Amino acid sequence: MTYQVLARKWRPKKFQDVIGQEHITRSLQNAILRKKIGHAYLLTGTRGIGKTSVARIFAKALRCENLLEDINACGKCPSCLDFADESSLNIHEIDGASNNSVENVRDLIGEVHFLPTTGKYRVYIIDEVHMLTPQAFNVLLKTLEEPPAHVIFIFATTEPDKLLGTVLSRCQRFDFKMASAVELFEHVKQIALVEEIKFENDNAAVAICKEGRGSVRDTLTLLDQVLSFADDKYISEEILVIALGLARTSAILDLMENILDSDVEAVSKIYRNLLRENIPVRNIINSLLDQFFNLTQKEPNPETFWIYETLAKDSMWGLGSLVPDKVMEIVLQKLALRRTFFSTEQKSNPPKKKDWESFLTHLNDLSPVTASNLEQGNLVKPIEVKNGKLFVEFGLPPSGKVFYDYLNEEATLKRIEDYLRDYFKQKVEFKLSMIGNKENFYSKAEMVQKEKENLDKTKREQILSHPMLKEAQGLFNTKVDKIFIN
């Protein structure tokens, strides 16, 4: 028996089979049930998410003479049997990409005024309708404006923005959404059960669904590709690496951990090993971005947000460069060196007295994220040295709870003490606490804001007291309502 690819074998045959588009299938079923049928429908969305399948299911249900209770075609009546006939006079389906000329459209709708030979409707399905030429659209519009009661058009397109407004205004539009990772996973597991496909673990199935990027067809095509490498339909992580060029999850987690630990040598070693395994650079970066994104959701803090944002931005130009493998290695090294990369302590600068303010300025060069978090609090009392040790008592107001949680992490506290020790050249004891509604305690950020407000207030008073402004107010018998300080 000829092998049938999974995407075709598992193509939806009834409304309930469609993955992730219940908002559309339910609307179409209700339209049939309530006998409120439009004369033109537009199905839009990315590839492989069920547009053409829904068009066919809907068309078949519209023409069925013995609808089932779940509003699906019976599959047995003359109209349903006629649907499978490629020479049917009642169902016309064309691809707009290859049949886009005026002649093609004229041939298609040349017999619209003839009644269907079976069933109630003649249905015209045009896939990738945006590919029709402007002249072909003009021919189609004449029929769309005043179609016969027995004619229904169903258009499908991945680019609705390319359609003429006159076409859009005559269609009921349904926007398909990309299938979620959970929906794809459940679908793949169901197929695996029926097709006797075995996964080493759920992570293998999840990896295939992620690579499908929301497309049901793409996901099943990838599953077919993996199966071509698998023995006895058993899919392991090693098979995924070979078939799809995906990096092993364990290797990506190691790469992420060493970036966080600032181990540049280990980062380069893991990255180069992945390249030797013929894992495409783009796949490595995509997997790494996924893991960092998961980390930001589990343990949100400014530093991991910065790493994710920097990797995402740098990869946009890095992957398109002449030597993406080398450029992206430099990017990963930069992420690992984030705490020291921008250190520019110039020995030629004149020495200055070291205090908390100068420390924050210095820290902003080394770790902008940590400096920004410290600015959300302030010293509880001036720093002091006792018995050769620097004592720093630092507090945050109740509004700074999220920053306290970040700073109070063991790894963060250690880094702060390291920064203090390196800057002040002293042993350090750093004490962190939450300050209640203590009078006269303001964070650095609050003090900066108050200073700005006072400065703006002084400027406003100076402007209002200016003789020319006073004279103008008297001349026009009015007064200044608002003053904006730039």
N, C-alpha and C positions, 0 to 999 in steps of 0.2 A: 504494500500500500504506500502511495506517495505521502511523504511527511508533510504535514500542514503546520506552518509556524504558529506559535502560541497566540500571537496577536490576532490572527485570522480565526483560529479555532475557538478562541474565547471572546470573539466579537459579540457584543450584546445583541440579543435577539428579542428582548422585551424590555419595557421601561424599567423594570426592577433590576435588570442586569447592569444598568449604566452606573458607573462609579463616580460618586461625588457631585452629581448634578441633579439632586432631588428637587431643588427649587425650580428647575426647568421641566423635568419629566412630570412633576405633579401639576404644573400649570397647563401643560399640553393635554394631560389626561382629563383635567377638569374642563378644558375647552371642548373636548369630545363629548364628555358626559353631559354638559349643559347645552350642547349644540350651539356653541358660540364660536364658530370657525371663521378665522380671518382668511383673506384671499392671498396674503403673502407673509412669509415668516423669514426672519434673518437670524441665523445661528452664528455667533462669533466667538472666537477664542483661539488660543495657541494650538499647535498641532497635537494630534494623538489624544484628545480628551473626550472624544465621542460625538463630535458635531454631525458627521456623515451618518454614523450609526443611529443617532436619535432621529435624523431626518428620515431614514428608511423605516424605522420603527413607527414613527408618527404617520408617515405616508401609508404604511400597510394598515394601521389601525383606522385611518380615515376611510379607507376603501373597503374594509372588512364588512361583510354582510351579517356576521354572527359574532359580534364582539363578546369576549369573555367578561366575567364579572370584574376582573381587575383592569379593565379597559385596555387589554392587549388583543391583537388580532388572533382569530381562531386558528389560522394556518391551514384550514381545510376547505373553505368556501371557494367558489370560482374566482372571486376577486383576489383572494390570498394566493391561490395557485397561479394566477396570472402574473403575480408580482415576481415570481421566479423566472418568468419567460423574458429573455433579453430582447425579444422582438415585440414585446407588449405594446399595444397602442394606448394604454392607459397610464403607464408609468414611464416617464422620460427622465433619464439621469445622464448629465454630461459633466465633464471636467472643464471649468472655465479657463484653465491654463492652456489647454491644447485645442479648445473649441471656442475661440474668443472672437471670431470674425462676424461681420454682419450676416454673411451667408449662413453660418452655423446657427445663429439665433433665429433667422428667418425660417430655416428648415425646422428648428425646434418647435416654434410656436405657429407654424403654418397651418396646423389643424386644430387650433384651440377651440374653434367654434363647434367642432363635432362632439356629440355627446359620448361619454365613455361606453365601451361595449359591455362592461360589467361594472357593478358597483355604482357609487354616487358621484365620484370625482375622478378627474384626470389630474395627476400630480406631476409637476415639473421640478426636479431637484437639480440645482446648479452648484457644484462645488467650486471653491476658490473664485467666487463670482466677481471679486475685485479685478480679476485678470481680463475681463471683457474690455474690448476697445470702446472708446466714447461713442463711436458710431453704432456699435452693437447695443450699447445701453439705450441709445435713442430709440432703436427698434423695439427693445424690450419695454420701454416706458409706455409706448402706445397701448400695449396690452395690459400693463400694470394699472394704468389709469382707469380703465373700464373693462375689467376681466369678466368673462362669462361666469355665471354662478357655479358652474361645475368644475372650474379650474382653480387650482391652488399651487402657488409657487413656494418652494422652500429653498432659500439661499444659504450657503455656508461660506465663511471667509475667515482668514486669519488676520486680515487687515481691513477692518470696517471703515477706517478713516479715509481710505482711498475711494469709497463709494460716493456717488453723487448724492447731494442732499435730497433731490427729488426721488431717488430710490429709497433712501432711508425713511423718508416721511410716509412712504406707502407700505412699510413693513412693520410687523410686530417683532421687536428685537429681543433676543435672549442671549445674554452674555455668559458663556461657560467659564467656570473657574478651574484653576489647576487642582488636581487631586492632591490631598494632603498626604504626608508621609505615612500617617496611620492608616488612611484608606488604602493606599497602595500596598502597605505591608499586609493588611488583612486579605486583600485580593490575591496577592502572591502566595500567601499561606494556604488559601483555599485551593488555588490551582495546584500547588505542590501536593496537597493531600490527594487530589483526584489523579494527578499525573504521576504519583509515586516518586516525587522529587524529595530528596533528603538534604537538609542544611546542617552543617556542622554545629551551628548555633544560630540564634535569632539575629545576631550581628551581621551574619552573611546576607540574610534576606534584607535587612535594613540598609546595608551598603548598596545593594542593587536598586532599591527603591529611591535612595538618595540620588543616585546617578540618573535615575529616570526624570528628575527635576519636574515632577508634577504631571508628566505625560504617561497615561496608561499604556499607550502603544510603545513608547520608547522603553518603558520599564520591562515589558514583556519581550521586546526585541533583545534587550540586554540579557534577560534571563535565558533566552534561546542561545545567545552568544556564549554564555558561561557554560550551558549544558553541552555545547559542542566540545568543550575541553574536559568535561567531567566524565568519570567512569561510573557506570551503574547509577547515573542520576544523583550522585553524591557531590554536594557543593561545599568545599572547604575554603578557608581563608586563602590558602595557597592557590587554589584554582582561581579565585577572584583576582589575585595579584597577576596571574598569568593571562587570564582572559580579558580583563578590563584595564589592566595597568594601574590598579589601585594599590595604594600603600597599605601595609598592614597597620591595623589600629594600634597595636602595641608600639610600633616604630614611631607613629605620629605622636602618641602620648609621651614617649621618651623625648622626642624632639621638643614638644611643648614644655615638658618639665625642665629640660636643660636650658631653654630660653629663659624661663622664670628664674632659674638658679644662676643665670649669667655665666654659664659654662660654655664659652665660645668654642673651645676645642671640641667638646662633645657634640655641640650643635652641628659643626661642619662635618664631623665624622659620620653622624647619623644621616645627614642630608646627602653626602656623597655616596654612602652605601645604598640609599634609595635610588639614586641615579644609576648606580651600577646594576641594580635590579631592573633597569629599563622602565622605571616608573616615570611618566612624564612630569615635568616640572609643574605644569598646571594642576595635575592631580594631587601632587604633594601639597601645594599651597591651598587648594580647595579643601582638602581634608584637614589641614592645619587651621584654616579659618573656621571650619565647622567645630573643631574641638575648642578653640578659643571662645567662640560664640557660646558654646555650652557652659564654659567656665564663667563667662560674664553673667549667665543666668543663675548659676548655682552660687557663686561667690562674687557678687558685683562689687567692684572697687575701682577707683579712678585709674589705677595702674594697668589693670587688665583691659579696661576700655581703651586706654591709649595704645596698648600693644595691638589690639584688634583693628583699631582705626588706622594705625600706621601700616600694618601689614596689608590691609585692604587697599589703601591708597597707593602704596609703593608697588604693589603687584600689578596695578593697572598699567604702569609704564614699564615695569620690569619684565613682565611676560611678553610685551611687544617689542622688546629691545633686540639688538643684533645677537646678543649672547645671554639669553634669559637664564640659563643655568648658573652662570657666574654672577649676574646681577642679583638674582634672588638669594644666592648664598651670602652676598654682602648685606642684603636687607635683613636676613636672619641674624647675621653677626651683629648688625646694628641694634636689633631688638635685644639681643643678649647683653650688649654693652650699654644699654640705655641709662644706667646709673652713673656712668663715667664718660660717656661719649662726648658730652658737651662741656666737659671741665676745661676751663680756659684760664686757669690761675696764672696771671702774668707776673713774673718776678720783677719786671721792670717797673711795675706800679709802685708808688710809695706806700710804705706800711701804714696800716690804719688800726685804730684801737678795736679789739675784738669784743663784741657784745652780742646780745640776742638778735638785734636788728641786722647787724653785719653777717651773723650766721645765717639768717633767713635769706639774705641776698646771695650769699655764697651757695646755699643749698638749692636755690632756684636754678643755678647753673647745672648742678649735679642731678637733681631729681625734682623737676617742676611739679610733679604730682604730689610728692611728699611735702614740699614747701607750701603748696596750695592748701593742703589739708591742715597743716600747722597754723596757717593764717586764719582758720576758722575758730581758733582758741587763742589763749594768751598765757603768759607767765602768771602763776598765782602769787609769786613774790620774786624779787630780783634773784638772778643766779648768783651763787656764792661758792667759794672754795674753802673746804675744811679738810685738814689733814691730807693735803695733796690730792683731793678728789673734788670734782665739779658736781654740785648738786643743782638739778634743774627740776622745779615743780611746775608742771604745765596742766592747765585745766581747760575744759570746754563747757559752754553754756548748754542748757537743756535742748536748745534748738540745734545743737551740733552733735546729736546722738549718732547719726550715721557716720560722721567723721571720727567720733570716738571709737566706734566699733572697728573701723579700718585701722586707726592708729594703735589700738589695743591688741592687735594680732601679734603673736610672738615674733614672727619674722619681721614685721614692720618696726616693732619696738627695738629689736636688735640693730636694724639698719640705722635708726635714728641715733642710737647710742654710738654706733660706729662713726656716723657723720660728725657727731659732737666731739668725740674723742680725736678724730683726725683734724678737726678745725681748731679746737682749743688746746690740743696737745696735753690733755689731762685725762686721768681716769674719770669716768662719768657714772653718775647715778641719775637716771631719768625717771621721774615719778609722774604718772598720768592719772587724772581724776576728772569726774564730772562735777561741775560747780552748780549748786542750786541757784535760787534767785538771790544771789549775793549782790549787795549794793555796790555800785561802782566797779563791777567786773565786766569788762567788754572784750570781745574777741578783737584780734588785729583787724579783721575785715570790718567789724562794726566801728572801730575807731577811725578807720580810713573813710568810711561812709559818713560818720558824724563830722569829720574834718571837712569833707567835701560839702556837706550841707551847710556848715557854718560859713565856709568860703563863699558859697552861692548866695547865702543870706546877706553877707557883707556886700557882695557885688550888687545885689538888688537894691539895698539901701543906698549905695553910692549912686546908682542910676536914678532912683526916685528923687534924690536930693539935688540932682544936677540942675543948675539954673535954667538951661535951655529947655529941659523937659517941663519944669514948672511953668515957664512962660507959655509953652505950647498948650499945656492943660488949661491955663487961664484964657488963652486966646480962643480956643475951640470949646470952652465950657464943658470939659470932659475930664476923665481921669484914666490912667493906665490900668487895664484890667489884669493883664498877665505879663510877666517877663520871663523869657526863656534864656537860660544861660547855656551857651555853646561851649 
